Amino acid sequence: MSAAHSLSAETLVALRAPASVMSRLREHFGEHGLVSGVDTAWSIELEIGIATAKLDDGGISFRVEASDDTSLSFLQWSVAEHVYEFAPDEKPDILWQGGIRPGTPAPYFREMTVVRAAQVTPLMRRLTLRGQNLARFARNGLHVRLLFPPRPGVEAIWPVIGEDGRQAWPEGERPISRVYTIRRIDVAAGEIDIDFVLHEGDDMPGAQFASDAMPGDIVGMTGPGGGTLPHSSRYIFAGDETALPAISRMLEELPPNTHALALVEIAADSERQQLALKPGIELHYLSRNGRPAGTTELLFDSLRALDEAVWEGAPYVWVGCEQAASRQIRKFLKQERHLHRSSFLAAAYWRRGRAGEIDDD
């Protein structure tokens, strides 16, 4: 084992139809990394490490390798989660040798304290959170999951590692979780900035927490997740205000001499943000002018209206917006622009008329 992957864990999972599960696992993991080997023994190389699977006597033996405990934990969790998904009627025992010890605090969890709050625009509020040992959150992922108290006065419980390597919870009322972008991270200071869109309406725990947050308030954080932006010399970004923190960070972190065009839908001109952009990067705001979020086709129409020259040179396209809009744009990119699925990401950040997170296909 190389020094780059100094941590490892192994398990043997007994299954009635191991070959079928092996095949489905290989197909799934192949969408996220580089697969090598044959049907009966293969490895997948991911950003965070390596997972190896081999048909064994009546089951599958797995080995996961990573350079840090967070990555190793994510690999153990992913293997277990997908074995259960692809063998739903069996509920096999998954017991890891080595790796993250069951019952210990999740290595990807941090307890964070609010230290500052500031209004970026009328509808965007920024919280600065402070915690310990944040270096792992500066790579292999733009996003984190924040864990909010389920209701006032309830003592928080935080995740631990289960016997099968997946996330588990002690007894108590679980926190409410939502996914956000790390807008800024300062590892030396132990600080991150999170930007919150102040949605109106009930069942908006993140917006409510951001509106009421005071220095000293506690929130849980797990991550990082969401991967990283693939390398390209040219990019097209499109998103609404929920994706503006992610688009802003990606634009600001693009290498010199990179060309990018960003289209961002906002509620009104008052929501424009001034970003420090390098030469070759254009940012255009599309205002709804009072129309409700999720009711326009501003992003779709703007993408379709782009000059043909913008599409030349195989730009990578990144999209984050409301679910119906993301599906419409995904269809356009595939059927009209004929982009391969590796050349774009069209993610549903939210769904009109529905609170909380969504499963988008």
VOGU-3710 file (C-alpha; in Angstrom, 3 decimals, decimal comma):
1> msaahslsae> 0,000/0,000/0,000  1,376/3,424/-0,985  2,044/6,187/1,500  -0,675/8,202/-0,218  -3,244/5,693/1,053  -1,921/4,874/4,503  -5,286/3,924/6,065  -7,359/0,884/5,151  -10,283/-1,306/6,195  -11,557/-4,689/5,008
11> tlvalrapas> -14,770/-6,687/5,212  -16,233/-9,908/3,808  -19,957/-9,712/3,083  -21,890/-12,962/2,656  -24,538/-12,726/-0,094  -26,885/-15,096/-1,896  -26,168/-13,541/-5,309  -22,755/-11,906/-4,959  -22,051/-11,772/-8,713  -25,187/-9,710/-9,330
21> vmsrlrehfg> -24,325/-7,284/-6,543  -20,738/-7,047/-7,830  -22,006/-6,098/-11,283  -24,344/-3,400/-9,995  -21,664/-1,989/-7,698  -19,191/-1,797/-10,571  -21,714/0,016/-12,762  -22,543/2,500/-10,006  -18,991/3,273/-8,928  -17,934/3,499/-12,561
31> ehglvsgvdt> -20,015/6,668/-12,857  -17,853/8,352/-10,214  -14,313/7,164/-10,826  -11,908/5,030/-12,826  -12,633/1,288/-12,728  -10,018/-1,342/-13,543  -9,992/-5,144/-13,401  -12,474/-7,834/-14,403  -16,021/-8,686/-13,382  -14,890/-10,925/-10,508
41> awsieleigi> -12,202/-8,585/-9,135  -12,085/-4,851/-9,740  -10,950/-1,588/-8,193  -12,377/1,905/-8,349  -10,109/4,918/-7,997  -11,908/7,970/-6,628  -10,790/11,436/-5,562  -10,856/10,324/-1,938  -9,253/6,877/-2,238  -9,555/3,380/-3,650
51> ataklddggi> -12,167/0,651/-3,165  -11,433/-2,930/-4,240  -13,989/-5,725/-4,580  -13,399/-9,445/-5,177  -15,804/-12,367/-5,457  -15,108/-14,663/-2,545  -16,602/-17,907/-1,277  -20,302/-17,050/-1,025  -19,789/-13,322/-0,908  -17,689/-10,281/-1,742
61> sfrveasddt> -14,537/-9,148/0,001  -13,957/-5,389/0,062  -10,903/-3,321/0,852  -10,953/0,472/1,064  -7,864/2,685/1,228  -7,496/6,408/1,868  -5,056/9,004/3,105  -7,203/10,380/5,955  -9,890/9,149/8,333  -12,659/11,256/6,770
71> slsflqwsva> -12,068/9,796/3,303  -11,783/6,266/4,712  -15,051/6,718/6,582  -16,808/7,945/3,446  -15,574/4,876/1,536  -16,737/2,448/4,242  -20,116/4,208/4,355  -20,504/4,161/0,554  -19,676/0,466/0,211  -22,111/-0,525/2,964
81> ehvyefapde> -24,874/1,770/1,727  -24,747/0,395/-1,812  -24,467/-3,239/-0,774  -27,703/-2,769/1,179  -29,245/-0,962/-1,804  -28,370/-3,719/-4,276  -29,272/-6,584/-1,926  -32,392/-5,124/-0,271  -33,914/-8,437/0,826  -30,820/-9,881/2,496
91> kpdilwqggi> -29,709/-7,330/5,127  -26,240/-8,865/5,283  -23,895/-8,309/8,206  -21,135/-5,830/7,367  -18,347/-5,787/9,942  -15,128/-3,965/9,111  -11,665/-4,999/10,178  -9,599/-1,882/10,788  -10,919/1,466/9,692  -13,028/3,777/11,833
101> rpgtpapyfr> -13,986/2,185/15,146  -17,777/1,792/15,660  -19,300/4,069/18,282  -16,649/6,778/17,920  -17,514/10,322/16,775  -17,746/10,588/13,003  -14,377/11,883/11,722  -16,163/14,076/9,174  -18,106/15,910/11,924  -17,218/19,230/13,547
111> emtvvraaqv> -19,045/21,248/16,172  -19,004/24,860/15,001  -19,630/28,138/16,830  -21,124/31,252/15,273  -18,624/34,118/15,604  -20,011/36,713/13,166  -23,127/37,464/11,111  -23,435/39,967/8,272  -26,038/40,899/5,665  -24,509/40,483/2,176
121> tplmrrltlr> -27,663/41,575/0,319  -31,257/42,026/1,527  -31,927/38,315/1,000  -28,461/36,813/1,621  -26,995/36,510/5,118  -23,471/35,304/5,873  -22,507/33,453/9,040  -18,880/32,951/10,011  -18,428/29,686/11,929  -15,382/28,657/13,898
131> gqnlarfarn> -14,201/25,126/14,653  -11,140/22,964/15,030  -9,081/20,977/12,524  -10,741/22,227/9,322  -7,973/21,326/6,863  -9,923/18,363/5,443  -12,798/20,717/4,568  -10,551/22,694/2,218  -10,295/19,878/-0,365  -12,385/17,275/-2,204
141> glhvrllfpp> -15,670/19,067/-1,819  -17,379/22,465/-1,914  -20,317/21,608/0,308  -21,076/20,763/3,919  -24,169/19,587/5,746  -25,182/21,787/8,671  -27,039/20,203/11,582  -29,554/22,514/13,273  -31,325/21,949/16,611  -34,691/20,258/15,964
151> rpgveaiwpv> -36,365/22,886/18,130  -35,403/25,415/20,796  -34,218/23,984/24,092  -33,396/20,508/22,743  -29,862/19,288/23,476  -28,006/18,433/20,303  -26,893/14,894/19,501  -24,100/14,344/16,990  -23,375/11,437/14,599  -21,154/8,460/15,382
161> igedgrqawp> -19,878/5,542/13,298  -22,138/2,480/13,174  -21,091/-1,178/13,162  -21,438/-1,350/9,375  -19,428/1,838/8,773  -22,424/3,998/8,059  -23,464/7,047/10,036  -25,401/6,251/13,217  -27,064/8,334/15,906  -27,112/8,106/19,708
171> egerpisrvy> -30,496/8,108/21,429  -32,255/11,438/21,277  -33,965/13,767/18,839  -31,924/14,106/15,673  -30,979/17,519/14,325  -32,420/18,933/11,114  -29,875/18,988/8,297  -29,427/21,027/5,123  -26,587/21,250/2,583  -24,693/24,517/2,020
181> tirridvaag> -21,635/25,731/0,156  -18,460/26,723/1,967  -18,223/30,263/0,630  -14,819/30,873/2,229  -12,503/28,790/4,400  -9,535/29,948/6,479  -7,912/26,831/7,877  -5,349/28,741/9,951  -8,059/30,784/11,677  -10,408/27,800/11,916
191> eididfvlhe> -13,197/29,709/10,179  -15,644/29,154/7,350  -18,283/31,439/5,837  -21,697/30,096/4,881  -24,154/32,203/2,872  -27,864/31,620/3,521  -30,717/32,659/1,242  -33,401/34,065/3,536  -36,373/32,195/2,128  -39,798/33,151/3,349
201> gddmpgaqfa> -42,256/30,607/4,701  -42,397/27,845/7,270  -40,056/24,871/7,568  -36,939/26,808/6,584  -34,591/25,837/9,436  -31,449/27,178/7,777  -32,911/30,561/6,948  -34,431/30,808/10,428  -31,146/29,877/12,096  -29,247/32,420/9,984
211> sdampgdivg> -31,757/35,167/10,737  -31,623/34,587/14,493  -27,981/33,508/14,915  -25,913/35,229/17,568  -22,212/34,827/18,423  -21,821/31,737/20,581  -24,625/29,735/18,958  -23,682/26,121/18,144  -24,320/24,210/14,927  -23,067/20,820/13,748
221> mtgpgggtlp> -21,253/20,335/10,447  -20,382/17,247/8,384  -18,491/16,982/5,132  -17,041/17,951/2,829  -19,038/16,713/-0,141  -20,066/17,542/-3,655  -16,750/16,843/-5,336  -14,675/19,398/-7,170  -14,959/21,254/-10,466  -13,446/19,220/-13,350
231> hssryifagd> -10,518/20,837/-15,111  -11,287/22,784/-18,278  -9,966/25,855/-20,033  -13,516/27,192/-20,481  -16,667/27,059/-18,339  -20,317/28,036/-18,477  -22,053/28,442/-15,110  -25,793/28,904/-14,619  -27,762/29,044/-11,393  -30,226/30,896/-9,231
241> etalpaisrm> -29,496/32,555/-5,893  -29,292/29,217/-4,082  -26,292/28,335/-6,260  -24,726/31,798/-6,126  -22,393/30,943/-3,193  -21,048/27,918/-5,088  -20,732/29,783/-8,388  -19,048/32,728/-6,648  -16,460/30,521/-4,965  -15,731/28,552/-8,135
251> leelppntha> -15,343/31,725/-10,200  -12,985/33,278/-7,682  -10,863/30,122/-7,487  -10,484/29,535/-11,231  -6,841/29,533/-12,360  -5,491/32,493/-14,382  -6,145/32,413/-18,131  -9,361/30,461/-17,659  -12,382/31,717/-19,580  -15,799/31,499/-17,937
261> lalveiaads> -19,301/32,850/-18,396  -21,719/32,858/-15,458  -25,475/33,472/-15,627  -27,117/33,971/-12,226  -30,837/34,451/-11,645  -31,677/36,715/-8,689  -34,860/38,080/-7,143  -34,080/41,730/-7,897  -31,187/43,996/-8,803  -30,601/44,627/-5,102
271> erqqlalkpg> -29,323/41,027/-4,857  -26,328/41,648/-7,126  -22,987/40,855/-5,506  -19,672/42,370/-6,539  -17,101/39,593/-6,919  -13,340/39,770/-7,401  -13,061/38,170/-10,845  -9,970/37,537/-12,927  -9,681/38,669/-16,566  -11,566/36,395/-18,940
281> ielhylsrng> -14,477/35,793/-16,567  -17,917/37,316/-17,200  -20,782/37,430/-14,696  -24,302/38,379/-15,783  -27,240/38,731/-13,399  -30,784/37,909/-14,532  -33,399/39,634/-12,374  -36,864/38,158/-11,818  -38,123/41,655/-10,914  -40,571/40,456/-8,303
291> rpagttellf> -41,654/37,204/-9,918  -41,516/34,243/-7,501  -38,475/31,964/-7,556  -38,974/28,864/-9,687  -41,600/30,459/-11,966  -39,417/31,809/-14,768  -37,285/30,357/-17,562  -34,615/33,048/-17,369  -31,704/30,612/-17,103  -32,971/28,286/-19,826
301> dslraldeav> -33,740/31,124/-22,234  -30,367/32,771/-21,595  -28,472/29,538/-22,230  -30,358/28,886/-25,463  -29,679/32,456/-26,613  -25,912/32,212/-26,176  -23,896/32,818/-29,326  -22,558/29,694/-30,978  -19,010/30,873/-30,344  -19,554/30,502/-26,596
311> wegapyvwvg> -20,038/26,753/-27,028  -16,876/26,275/-29,060  -13,850/24,723/-27,433  -15,846/22,191/-25,369  -16,636/24,238/-22,243  -17,630/22,429/-19,070  -21,165/23,420/-18,045  -22,183/23,658/-14,380  -25,825/24,283/-13,433  -27,529/24,582/-10,033
321> ceqaasrqir> -31,150/25,708/-9,670  -34,768/24,658/-9,048  -35,589/21,056/-9,962  -37,866/21,677/-12,956  -35,431/24,233/-14,365  -32,461/21,908/-13,921  -34,266/19,111/-15,758  -35,198/21,436/-18,604  -31,604/22,630/-18,905  -30,214/19,087/-18,649
331> kflkqerhlh> -32,462/18,008/-21,527  -31,283/21,001/-23,576  -27,610/20,220/-22,947  -28,042/16,569/-23,921  -30,463/16,797/-26,826  -29,719/20,196/-28,386  -26,090/20,809/-27,460  -25,246/17,061/-27,635  -22,975/17,232/-24,593  -21,658/14,021/-23,061
341> rssflaaayw> -22,683/13,495/-19,441  -19,061/13,973/-18,392  -19,118/17,490/-19,867  -21,788/18,985/-17,612  -23,483/18,876/-14,235  -27,092/20,013/-13,855  -28,074/19,773/-10,198  -31,422/20,411/-8,536  -30,752/22,605/-5,502  -34,404/22,849/-4,480
351> rrgrageidd> -37,953/22,152/-5,628  -40,719/24,719/-5,835  -43,488/24,046/-3,321  -41,447/21,573/-1,304  -39,310/22,237/1,754  -36,155/20,324/2,570  -33,899/18,292/0,319  -34,894/16,451/-2,824  -33,859/13,346/-4,695  -33,256/14,339/-8,283
361> d> -32,746/11,867/-11,093
//
